[in-house]
């Protein structure tokens, strides 16, 4: 199971008849193919997000949609027909553009996500007594 989508969600998106034509596999072989496709799609997302966020990022609808589009693209690339539908190509191009924007800081994720390298914790600071206490600064 992936971080952003599941095999069941991908199968629902692609529909069983289309999936059968794209990947003429059944049983464990089909499950392995879907797991591999999901892993590859999520690796692309994490690769673009990793410059700014700790990955995997928190689950959100945007990452889910990206993963579905990228996984669908992977299935079409592996299919027996060399023809990829224009809407699939266009969706893929849009997602890749959005991922480049994410990486460049032009797009942010729609959920609170820890920035890379930060945990959001606090620190305690100790110091000596002030050189000029409040009572000495009353005329200034």
Buried (B, 14 or more C-beta within 10 A) or exposed (E): EBBBBBBEBBBEBBEEEBBEEBBEBEEEEBEEBBBEBBEBBBEBBBEBBBEBBBBBBBEBEBBBBBBBBBBBBBBBEEBEEEEBEEEBEEBBEEBBEBBEEBBEEEBEBEEEBEEEEEEEEEEEEEEEEEEEEEEEEEEE
